[in-house]
Amino acid sequence: MACDRRTLLLAGALSWALAAAPTVAQDAKTPIAVIGGGNIGGTIGGLWVKAGHPVMFASRHPEDLKPLVETLGPLAKAGTVEQALAFGDAVLIAVPYRAYPELGKTYGSLLKGKVVLDAGNATKARDGDLAAEAESAGIGATSAKYLPGARLVRAFNAANYKLFAQNAHRSGPAMAVPIAGDDKQALGVASTLVRDAGFEPVVVGGLDAARTFQMGSPGFGHDATAQDARKAFGVTE
């Protein structure tokens, strides 16, 4: 099957973004499943590969991910969702939000107990009633509803992928990535992975606090340092 233009463009952009990221030794690195090889999944997953993590990217058409994994090198693989979830000790979900109910229904048993970094955003034009639910209930609670049993941490959803590509491992104070979750150990794993990608995690609170940086909120779309982000979100620790 021919690769789509977006995948080819992303593969090219990653070559530039990853060149600035330092290569790290591969010992004691977490295998990661990235569900979705689009802009966010490809960018963040690529940064993890550069940091030494083995990453399996998954989509409904894994053959379309060939340009991406070839760009990233031997630590990157492509597979089905089932293969990726069996492979990864941690999971990044970066698919359109409308896919969440079916994702949870089909793969819930494989997601159960996994540390899942949830990067999805809900938009009315694309996701319809799910976007209204996320706006009303909060996106953290909505994700938890459709992905029961997963150890959810909201992460990498608060900015456009271009900001992540441009600011990973930048000189000076790192770009802050707000995260939220109810599982303390999962937050620890997520914090490590945020740092490995080249950013500084800022734990805003439990899953309910994820509404403060979901799409459309005042906390969305900022390139801030950790100090400024903590101040903006009222984080005192």
C-alpha positions in Angstrom: 0.0 0.0 0.0 1.3 3.4 -0.9 2.4 5.7 2.0 0.3 8.8 2.5 1.9 12.2 2.1 1.5 13.2 5.7 3.6 10.2 6.9 6.3 11.1 4.4 6.4 14.7 5.5 6.5 13.7 9.1 9.4 11.4 8.5 11.3 14.3 6.8 10.5 16.7 9.7 11.7 14.2 12.3 15.1 14.0 10.6 15.6 17.6 11.5 14.0 17.5 15.0 15.9 14.5 16.1 19.3 15.7 15.0 19.4 18.1 18.0 18.4 15.4 20.5 21.3 13.8 22.3 21.7 10.1 21.9 21.5 8.1 25.2 22.7 4.7 26.1 20.2 1.9 25.7 20.4 0.1 29.0 17.3 0.0 31.3 15.1 1.6 28.7 11.4 1.1 28.6 9.8 -0.5 25.6 7.0 1.8 24.5 4.0 1.2 22.3 2.8 4.3 20.3 -0.7 3.9 19.1 -0.9 6.2 16.1 1.9 7.3 13.9 0.7 10.8 13.0 2.1 14.1 14.1 2.1 13.7 17.9 2.8 9.9 17.9 5.6 10.2 15.3 7.2 13.2 17.0 7.2 12.0 20.6 7.9 8.4 19.7 10.8 9.5 17.6 12.2 11.5 20.5 12.0 8.4 22.7 13.8 6.3 20.1 16.6 8.9 20.1 16.8 8.6 23.9 17.4 4.9 23.5 13.9 3.5 24.1 12.7 0.7 21.8 9.4 1.9 20.3 6.8 0.0 18.3 4.4 2.3 16.3 1.0 0.9 15.5 -1.9 1.8 13.3 -4.6 0.0 11.3 -2.2 0.0 8.4 1.3 -0.6 9.9 2.8 -0.8 6.4 2.2 2.9 6.0 4.6 3.5 8.9 7.6 2.1 7.0 9.0 5.6 6.1 8.8 6.7 9.8 10.5 3.7 11.3 13.2 3.6 8.6 14.0 7.2 9.4 14.3 6.4 13.1 16.5 3.4 12.9 16.7 -0.1 14.4 15.0 0.8 17.7 11.8 1.7 15.9 9.4 -0.9 14.7 5.9 -0.9 13.2 3.1 -3.4 14.0 -0.5 -3.9 14.7 -2.1 -2.5 17.8 -2.1 -6.0 19.3 1.6 -6.4 18.6 2.4 -3.0 20.0 0.5 -3.4 23.2 2.2 -6.8 23.8 5.5 -5.1 23.2 5.2 -2.0 25.3 5.5 -1.6 29.0 4.2 1.9 28.6 1.8 3.2 25.9 1.3 6.5 24.2 -2.2 6.9 22.7 -2.2 9.5 19.9 -5.2 8.8 17.7 -8.3 10.8 16.9 -10.5 11.0 20.0 -13.5 9.4 18.2 -11.5 6.2 18.2 -11.4 5.9 22.0 -14.6 3.9 22.6 -13.7 1.3 20.0 -10.1 1.3 21.2 -11.2 0.5 24.8 -13.7 -2.1 23.7 -11.3 -4.0 21.4 -8.1 -3.7 23.3 -9.2 -3.1 26.9 -7.8 -6.4 28.2 -4.4 -5.5 26.7 -4.5 -1.9 28.1 -5.4 -3.1 31.6 -2.7 -2.3 34.1 -0.5 -0.5 31.6 0.9 3.0 32.1 -0.9 4.9 29.3 0.1 8.4 28.3 -3.1 9.9 26.8 -2.3 12.6 24.3 -5.7 12.7 22.6 -7.8 15.9 22.2 -11.5 16.1 21.4 -12.8 18.5 18.8 -16.4 19.0 17.9 -16.0 19.0 14.2 -14.2 15.6 14.2 -15.4 13.9 17.4 -19.0 15.1 17.8 -20.7 14.0 21.0 -17.4 12.8 22.5 -16.1 16.3 22.4 -19.2 17.6 24.2 -18.8 14.8 26.8 -15.1 15.7 27.3 -16.0 19.4 27.7 -18.7 18.6 30.2 -17.1 15.8 32.3 -13.5 16.8 31.7 -11.2 14.9 29.3 -9.5 13.0 32.0 -12.7 11.4 33.3 -13.9 10.8 29.7 -10.7 9.0 28.7 -10.9 6.9 31.9 -14.5 6.0 31.1 -13.5 4.6 27.7 -10.1 3.1 28.7 -11.1 1.4 32.0 -8.3 -0.4 33.8 -5.5 1.6 32.1 -3.2 3.6 34.4 -3.9 6.9 32.7 -1.8 10.0 32.6 -2.8 12.9 30.5 0.4 14.1 28.7 1.6 15.6 25.5 -1.8 16.9 24.6 -1.4 20.6 25.6 0.6 21.8 22.6 0.8 21.4 18.8 3.3 18.8 17.7 5.4 21.6 16.1 6.2 23.1 19.5 7.4 19.7 20.7 9.6 19.2 17.6 11.1 22.6 17.9 11.7 22.7 21.6 12.8 19.1 22.6 16.2 19.2 24.4 16.5 22.9 23.8 19.2 24.9 25.5 18.3 26.8 28.6 15.2 26.0 30.7 13.2 23.1 29.2 9.8 23.5 27.8 7.2 22.4 30.4 4.8 19.5 29.6 1.7 19.5 32.0 0.6 16.1 33.1 -2.2 14.8 35.3 -3.2 11.4 36.7 -4.5 9.6 39.7 -1.8 6.8 39.9 1.3 8.1 41.6 3.6 5.4 40.1 2.2 6.0 36.6 2.9 9.7 37.1 6.5 8.8 37.9 6.9 6.7 34.8 5.3 9.4 32.7 7.6 12.1 34.2 10.6 10.0 33.3 9.4 9.6 29.7 8.6 13.3 29.4 12.2 14.1 30.5 13.6 11.5 28.1 11.7 13.2 25.3 13.5 16.5 26.2 11.0 18.4 28.3 10.2 19.1 32.0 7.1 17.5 33.4 4.7 19.6 35.6 2.3 17.5 37.6 -0.9 19.6 37.7 -2.9 17.2 39.8 -5.3 14.2 39.4 -7.1 13.2 36.2 -9.8 15.8 36.9 -7.1 18.5 36.7 -6.5 17.6 33.1 -9.4 19.8 32.1 -7.1 22.8 32.9 -4.9 22.1 29.9 -7.3 20.3 27.5 -7.9 21.8 24.1 -9.8 25.1 24.4 -8.7 25.7 28.0 -6.5 28.6 29.2 -3.7 26.1 29.8 -3.6 24.8 26.3 -1.0 25.8 23.6 1.8 27.4 25.6 5.5 27.2 25.3 6.4 27.8 29.0 9.2 26.9 31.4 8.4 24.6 34.3 8.6 27.6 36.7 6.1 29.6 34.7 3.8 26.6 34.2 3.7 25.8 37.9 2.8 29.4 38.6 0.1 29.4 35.9 -1.5 26.1 37.1 -1.1 27.0 40.8 1.2 24.1 41.5 3.1 24.6 44.7 5.1 21.4 45.0 
